[in-house]
Structures are given as structure tokens and as C-alpha cells.
Amino acid sequence: MPKYKIEFDREVCIGALACTAVAENFWPKAEDGKVDLTNATYNEKTKKWELNIDEKDYEINKDAAEVCPVDAIVITKIEDQETKQESTENKEEIQNPNENQGNNEKQNTVENNSFSINNN
Ligand code: SF4
């Protein structure tokens, strides 16, 4: 699962190529003198190029972001969203035992009734 999202604002890129020097595979020089983010997709809403990356590619891209003089590269952790989802799932799991408890009580009542009937 990807854990980080790179957002590249190509509009503000001035083609300093500092990112290319750090991670050429991710930030190759483009024909117009700027760079491209390899395999990125364009987000029409944000007007930025986006790419999800794994933990193993985080450090090198973080370095690329840090050397960019115009902060055209922003990396955010997306693991947080997954963690929130997991907590919600855990809450549901906690609720289930309560429901079972309710069922057990019902069962006990039935058993007690049966016991009474047998005694009569
Ligand atoms: S370091 Fe920043 S300004 Fe320079 S090429 Fe890379 S993204 Fe563009």
C-alpha cells in the first residue's frame, strides 16, 4: 500500500533541476526545461501532478522536495487516513461482543425457563 503522496506544482517549477540531481528516476528533465514526475497523474482540481509512493521511495523524494528552491514538491503521509479507518473497524469489533452478550442473556433466560418447566 502507498504511504505517501507526492504533489508536484509544475506551474511554479523554475527548472532548477535540483530534484533531478537527487532523484533522476523520479524527476527527469523535460523538453521545456522543467521536470516531470514519473508516472504521475494530473489532478484537475488541484492543478498538480500526483504520485503515491511506498516507504522505500520516501527518503529520496523527501530530499528532492527539500532541495527544491520554490517548494514545488510537497509530500504528505496518507497512512493517517487508513489508520482512522482501522480505528472505526475496531470500534465495530468492540460493539459486537456486547451484542453477543445480549444473546447470551437471552439464551440463559430460555435455559432457566426450560429448567423451571422440567422441575414442574
Ligand atoms: S527542484 Fe523544484 S524548481 Fe527545480 S526542477 Fe525540481 S521541481 Fe522544478
Residues whose N, C-alpha, C, O or C-beta is under 5 A from the ligand:
A	BS01	SF4	C13 I14 G15 A16 L17 A18 C19 T20 V35 V67 C68 P69 V70 A72
